[in-house]
């Protein structure tokens, strides 16, 4: 394969000024989000000394984010998507300012933290859906896979670097100045997005009710022979191959390691995904993208099975590297195929379904693994979960011929 087709495709950045703006905003937002990811737990724990209350903030944000998928999908198909992205950025500025003011009070309160987590969960998710739905209009259908790969790279860099930078910032200046500085950065993002061209969905003024729009979106997902199995595959992948919830127990009980090894294992999927994304230029040219997605999801199942069967740190790390690689490939191709085969008027609602299946599947998967580990131990739970992913992939391949027939790149 020519090197030019292997290296990540930068053509969306070269050919589209508006996409460059959106990409830059996404990068900055990921690092701002990384700061919040570290700052909120540290602040809440310092205030309360309770890990339960720390977790409760995440639960509030998660529930609100799920609500944001429902609202965001509808709004992204009714409103100018640029305005929705700007509105989400402005709301984020307000939430960060609220966090900053609360941090500077003599006795900070949990109330503003819960409120901000809920509001930002809804608005941030809605803005993210609008961003993803707007990409095809900015780069063209032929470059959607390349744009997805660029987004994946930013997410992987953010997962590795943003929390560490957030920890450094908190150590140097504290959470209050960190929130205030992040609010200023978010305000700059809002101004930058305002200069994007209008991004109205193909169908201008909606004449149907919101429930009718939801039904229309669900009907499209249910009947489309490509989008339906792709979403089912995505749900299976996050349901059965998100093993990080078991890393602490698996590290302790199976590998006999401590916090340092657990931290290394936590980073392994992102490390494995990064080279897969940086060498993803071929995804813009691949034919038969559906079967490749099937193979990548099956690879994720094999990796989790290998993790459960591993008896040492090196084998476990290698299995998680493989998992990250499979996740990156399936996400890039699945995103591109769904965006290409979804009418613009429905992209917001279908993107919301994409986001919801990841949110719900991840939560159910972590819960299921926790229950299985309590019953049979973490190693058995991981092996069984990985095998279930492979079985689900085979079932989709057998029962959904549209994924093979219409899955061409």
N, C-alpha and C positions, 0 to 999 in steps of 0.2 A: 504494500500500500504506500503511495507517495506520502512523504513527510507532511506536505501541505494539507493532506486530508486527515492526518492524525492529530496534529497540534490543534488546540482549541481554536475555533473559528471566531475571529474578532470582527468579522464583516458587519454585524449589527452596530458596533460602536463606530466603525469607519463611515458607514453609509447613512446613518440617521442621527442628526443632531438632537432631536427630541428624545431618542432612546438614550443617548449619552447623558442627558440631564436626568432621566428617570433612573438610570443605572447608578449615577453618582449619588443621587438621593437615597437609593436603596442601600448602598454601601455605608453611607453616613448613618442611616437609620439603624442598620444592624449593629453598628458599634455603640450607638446610643442605647439601643435595647440591651446590649451586653452589659452596659453599666447598670441599668435598672435590675437586670437579672442577678447581679451581685449585691447591689446597694440595698434593695428592699429586704432580702432575707437577713442581711447583717444588721440593718436598722431595727427590724422587728425583733430579732433575737436580743439585741442590746436593750431594747425597751422592756421586753417581757421575760426573757430567759426561757421561752417555751418554743420547742420545735413544732408542736401542734399548731400554734398560732402562726408560725412561719409558713407551715404547709397550707393553712387556711387562706392565706393571701393568694397562693398559687391556685387553690381551688376556685376562689372567687373569679380570678382572672381567666381560668380555663372555662368556667361556665359562661362567663360574659363573652369570651371569644367564640364559643359555639353559637351564642345568640347573634354575634356579629356576622357569622357566616350566613344566617338566614336573612338578616337585614341587608347585608352587603351585596348578596347576590341579586336581590330585587332592585336595589338602588343602582347598581352598576349597569343594569339593563334598562333603567328608566331615566337616569340623569347623565349629564356630561361627566364622563369618568375623570376628567381632569379636575373638575370641581369637587368631586368626591374625594380624590386624593389630597387636594388642598385642605378640604374641611377636616379630614383625618389628621393631617399634620398640624393644623391650628389647634385642634382639640388636644393633641399630644403636648403642645407647648403649654396649654392651660393646666394639664395634669402634672407636668413636670414642675411648673411654677407652684402648684399646690403642694407637691412633695417638698419643694425647697422651703416654702414658708413654714410648713409643719415641722421640718427638721430644725429650723431656727428658733422655734418656740421654746420657752423654758421647760415645758413638759409636753413633748410631742404626743399626739394622739393616734390611735389606730383607726379612728373613723375616717379621716382624710385618706389614709392609705388604702382602706377597703374601697372607698368611693373612687379613688383614682384608678385602682386596679380594675374595677368594674367598667368604668367609662372608657378607659384605654383599651380594654379587652374588646369591647364592641367596636369602637371607632377604628382602632388599629387593624383589626381583622377586616373590616369593611374597606379600609383604604388599601390593604394588601390585595384583596380580591379585585378591586378596581385596577390596580397596577397590572396584575396578571392578565386581566381581560383586555387591557389596552395594548398589550405587546404586539399582537399581530398587525394592528393598524399602524404601528410605528415602524416595524421592520419588514413587513411582508411575510406571506405564508412560507416562503422558501427558507427564511432565516429564523423561524420560530424555535427550532431545535437548538440553533447556535445561541439564541437569546436565553433559552432555558439553561444551557450549559454555563453561560456567564453568571446567571442568577445562582446556580448551584455552587459555583466557585466562591462567590461572595458569602453564601451561607456557611460554607465549610471554613473559610478563613475566619469568619465571624465567630463560629463555634469554637475555634481553637484560640483565637487571639483576644476577642472582645472581653470575655470574663477576666482574663489575666490583666488586661489593661484597666478594666474597671476596678479590680482589686488594688492595683498600683495607685490609681487616682484616689480611692478612698483612704488608703494609707497616707497619702501625701496631703490631702486637703479635707477629707471628711465627706460625709454624704451630702450635707447642705450645699457647699460650693459645687459639688459634683452635679447635683440636680439642677442648680442654677445654670451652670455652664452647658449642660445637656439641653436645657430649655432654649438657650440662645442658638445652639446648633440646629435644633428642631425648627426654630423660627426661620433660619436661613434656608432650610429644606423647603418650607412652605412657600417662601418667596420664589425659590428656583422653580418649583413645580408650577407656579402661577404663570410662568412664561411658556409652558407647553402649549401646543395648538389645541383647539377644542377636540375632545375625544368622545363625541356623542355615539351611542350605539346605533346600529343600522336602522332600527325602527325608531323614529323620532318620538312622537307623543304617544304615550300608552293610553288606550281607551278601556282596557280591562282592569278588573280589580286585582289587588295584591294576591288574594287566594287563587284567582284564576291564573295569574302569572306563575305561581308556585306549581299549580297543577300542570301547566304547559311545560315548565322545565322538567318536572318529574316524568311527564309522558315522553319527552324527547329522550331522556336518559334510558327509560325502560325499553323503548322501541328501537333505539339505534344499535345496530349490530356490532359497532366498534366501540363507541363510548361506554356502553353498558358493561362489557367484559373488562374494559380497562379500569373502570372504577371498582369493579368487583376484585380485580387483581390487586389494586392499590389497597383496598380494605384488608384483603388477606395478608398482604405483605406487612402492614403496620400491626395487624392483629397478632401475627405469629412470629414476627422477626424483629421485635423491639426488646432486646434482652437486657438493656442497661439497668432496669429496675432490680435485677438479680445480681448485678456485679458485686456489691459489697458482700452479700452472703456467699456467692460462688467463690470469690477471692479468699474469704476466710475459711470456709468449710471444705472446699475442694482443692484450692491451690495453696492454702496455708500461707497466704501473703497478708500484707497490711494495707494501710491507706495509700502508700506510695504506688503499690502495684494496682490497686483499684483505680487511682487517678489515671494511671497509664492506660488501663483498659478502657476507661471512659473516653479517652481521646482517640483510641484506635480506629473506630468507624470513620471519623472525620479525616484522619490521616489516610485511610484507605480510599476514601471518596475523592480526595483532592487530585491525585494523579489520574484517576479515571475521568475526572472532569477536564483536567488540563490536556488530556489526549482524546477529547471527544469530538474532534473535527469531523470524524467519519459519520457521526450521527446525522449530519445534514445531508448526507448522500446515501445513507443506507436504504436498501429496498427490503420490503418485508419487515417493517418495523414491529408489527404485532408479534411474530414469533421471537424476535430478539427480546422484547419485553417479557414474554413468557419465560425465556431462558434466564433472564436477569433475576426475575422473582424467584424462580427455582433455585438459582445460585444463592440467594439470600437464605432460603430454607436450608440448603446444604451447609452454609456457613454457621448457622445457629446450631444445627445438629453437631457439627464438628466442635463448636465451642463447648457444648454439653459433654461431649466425649473426650475432650482434652484433659490431660492430667497434669499439665505443666503450664507455666506462665508463657513460654514462647509459643506453644501451640494455641493457647487461648488468644494471645495477641494476634497471631496470624489469622485465626478464624474471624476475628472482629475486623481486621483489615479487609478480608475477603467480603465480609458483610457490607462494609462501607462502599466497596467497589460496585457490588451488585446494586445497592440502593441508588448510587449515583447514576448508573446506566439506565435503570428502569425509570427513575424520576425524570431524567432528561427526555427520553424517548416517549414516555407516557404523556408528559406534559405537551410535547410537540404534536403528537397524534390527536389528543383531545382538542387542542386549540385549532388545529387544521380542519377537523371534521365537525366542529360546532359552529353553527351560524352565528354571526356577530351579535344578532339580537338576543341570543341565548347565552352568550359567553359568561356573563356575570353569574347567572344561576348555575351553570354547569361548573364554573370555577368554585362557587360556594359548595357544591356537592363534593368536589375534589378536596376542599379544605375540611369539610365536615367529616368525610370518611377517614381522613388522617387523624383528626382530633378524637373522634369517637373510637376508632380502631386502636389508636395508641393507648387510650385510657383503659379500654376493655382488655387489651393485651397485657398491660402491666398488672391489672387486677387478676387476670387469669393465671399469669405466671406466678404471682405471689401465692395464690391459693394452691396451685399445683406444687410449688416448692415446699409449702407447709405440709402437704400430704405425702410427697414422694422424694423430696430433696431437690436442690437446685439443678443438679446435673441431669436427672431424669426429666425434670420439667422442660429444660432447654432442648433435650434430644427430641422429646415428643412434640414440642412446639415447632421445631424445625421440620420434622417429618410431616406435620399437618400442613405446613406451608407448601411443601412439595406436592402433597396430595391435592391440595386446593388448586394449585397451578395445573396439574394434570387434568383435574375435573373441568376447569375453565377451557383448557385446550381442546378437550373432547366435546364439550357441550356448546361451545361458541365458535362455530366455523367462520363467522364474520370477522373474528379477530385475525384469522389467517388469510381470508380472502380479500379483506379490505385494509389490511394493516400495512400496505406498502408505503415506504417512506414518502 
